[in-house]
Amino acid sequence: MRVALSLTALVAASVLSVSAQTPAPAPIHAGQSVTGRLAQGDQKFSDGSLYALYSFAGRKGDTVAVDLTSDDFDANLLVADGSGKTLAQNDDGGGRCNARLTFVAPATASYRLYANSSARAELGEYRLSLARGRAPVAADTLCKGFGRVAGMIDVGETVSGTLTSDDPAFSGDSTYFQRWILPVRANQSFTVDLESSDFDAYVLLTRGRGDKLVESDDGGRSCNARIVYTALDDHPLRIIVNSAARPPKQTGSFLLRVTEGKRQLEGANCHFTPVAAATPTIQQVSSVKTTGMHAIAVGQARQGTLTSDDVLLRSDSTYAQPWTIQARAGQTVTIDLESDDFDAYVFLRGPGLSGGRDFQDDDSGGNCHARLTATFPEDGEYEIDVNSADHYATGSFTLSVTSGSKPKSVARCSHQR
């Protein structure tokens, strides 16, 4: 579906703006079907959409049906006279984002036929058919799977962009997203990195109609996303720049990078805090309602309940409950936080710790439980923060601290999207 303030005006202006430079059109006849491919070097309309040009002969009163179908891009059809004036146009009349129109020749003449994409930068294979008579009306002309495209990125290229509230949003989780076209070769291996200090990066790789191939939340360093993939064929792919669902409607600047070859997945746990806002302490983010500190010692397991009376972390709308522990310098412990009521998340803060992501954990305990192994750098009192990965989540939990280290689970938490 083409997005424009005035579609007719846009298309007419686009054809006129390139009519002087158009290459010789390829002929097509009634009863004929041809296949082709929109490629990076093809002619463009002023809206950035690519096209291939054909011509057909029509006698006054002739009625022809034209179909343009593609699984790689949202098809758009235009018929124009010899001077480039648009006489007919269709975007989704063929169903499933394909284009279909019926054209009645107003005079005996040669007419131009533009096999076009509905969005800028779209590429890929198509089939164009011309037949005598009227085209049947498709049962469903609602276009699903394609949509607005932000631009194109090649393997070996890095682009900078901004995710804003003007971008489309996924209805299921209220996150904004952008589509970027990625041309590929068959059997080409590449790595996609999405990096942002403004939002928790989430990236998806899809085929033309939106069929998801792979996705990543934290495959890169820190809270950045990374996908490693090998293309099965040379059909163009789509990179979906997105954010994690918590907190909703995140926006901000990003870098999108595609490099040749396979890079290692980092697999870091992430509890995102924008760079502009330093990781807060419990005292800095406490709400009006507060509870006293709880205490735990190495070798103990304690039961507790996370409630709406606990500290509210404004950065991600989650509750946190602080526990104190006395530690010795050089002492290694494993902190386990388990809950059947919420997706457990745990922080460790105190003297000599940076407060960064090395001292936070989400799912390393398996079954959405948190497990954090740390070595205390100094003697003194440290703070363990019982937290959740879901905003405003509450419920019962078990917090335990054992001496030494325990292995981390690599199982994905089923509570995550």
Secondary structure, 3 states (H helix, E strand, C coil): CCCCCCHHHHHHHHHHHHCCCCCCCEECCCCEEEEEEECCCCEECCCCCEEEEEEEEECCCCEEEEEEECCCCCEEEEEECCCCCEEEEECCCCECCEEEEEEECCCCEEEEEEEEECCCCCCEEEEEEEEECCCCCCCCCCCCCCCCCCEECCCCCEEEEEECCCCCECCCCCCEEEEEEECCCCCCEEEEEEECCCCCEEEEEECCCCCEEEEECCCCCCCCEEEEEECCCCCCEEEEEEECCCCCCCCEEEEEEEEECCCCCCCCCCCCCCCCCCCCCHHHHCCCCCCCCEECCCCCEEEEEECCCCEEECCCCEEEEEEEEEECCCCEEEEEEECCCCCEEEEEECCCCCCCHHHEECCCCECCEEEEEEECCCCEEEEEEEEECCCCCCEEEEEEEEECCCCCCCCCCCCCC
